[in-house]
């Protein structure tokens, strides 16, 4: 009995020691997280202060500091806060390009040396601040292309780029959009290139509603749309190219409601529509080329209801599957010479 009592006491003591060790470990972990958060907050404040500097070089330092803080953030909420600040910087007003100083001023006089120097200083500042903005776009693309779960990956984080002006390269090649929405609503793309080449859309919403594309290039080549939604409602494309070459639509919802393509080239060459919905309702195509050559339509809802085609070329050569809903009504009867449809689609 005595031995049993000692055994019980020893076991209870070991259990108490285990509980104490566990609680001590939890206290240490909480303390470590609290300290990491405190240090992160201090560095965050210093980085944000740099964004308000008059010096573009100092601002660049703040941008890289914030990106580094996002990479090393103790938790997802703090990472998202860093990304939100970078996106907010892009939404701030920025100086416009002053262009070249004319040889003759409106009064007919030639610019003085002082005027030339002042104009050059203004243009230098514009280019420097533009570089700051382009650096943010490059960092966003670089981090979003890193596979989810890996260090420095921002996949799954929200990107609020509403009303931003993008006049450079934004590269989401091979990115995966499975969580975290990306919002380009009312953004302006001017002489820019946006790449979603081989990107996978499987859960996120990507929104280009009311976005304006001017002489820009948007590439979704070899992209996969298996979930989530992509919106181009009321988007305007003036010049440039939008390309979905060999893209696969197998479950996403894509809507071009009332979008306008004016002098733009739109390519769905080799695209496969096997499931999901792609709507071109009330979409207006004027000028440029619209090509669905070698596209496959099977078990998907592709709808051109009330779409309008005027000028330019519309080609569905060597496509397979039934004619998309509303297409024949949109192109009209008789079919214009610039519209090429499969013979078996044409009305008898």
Beta strands, then each sheet from edge to edge (+ up, - down):
strand 1: 159-160
strand 2: 165-166
strand 3: 169-171
strand 4: 176-177
strand 5: 182-183
strand 6: 188-190
strand 7: 193-195
strand 8: 200-207
strand 9: 212-214
strand 10: 217-219
strand 11: 224-231
strand 12: 236-238
strand 13: 241-243
strand 14: 248-255
strand 15: 260-262
strand 16: 265-267
strand 17: 272-279
strand 18: 284-286
strand 19: 289-291
strand 20: 296-297
strand 21: 301-303
strand 22: 308-310
strand 23: 313-315
strand 24: 320-321
strand 25: 339-340
sheet 1: 1+ 5+ 8+ 4+
sheet 2: 1+ 5+ 8+ 11+ 14+ 17+ 20+ 24+
sheet 3: 1+ 5+ 8+ 11+ 14+ 17+ 21+
sheet 4: 2+ 6+ 9+ 12+ 15+ 18+ 22+
sheet 5: 3+ 7+ 10+ 13+ 16+ 19+ 23+ 25+
end
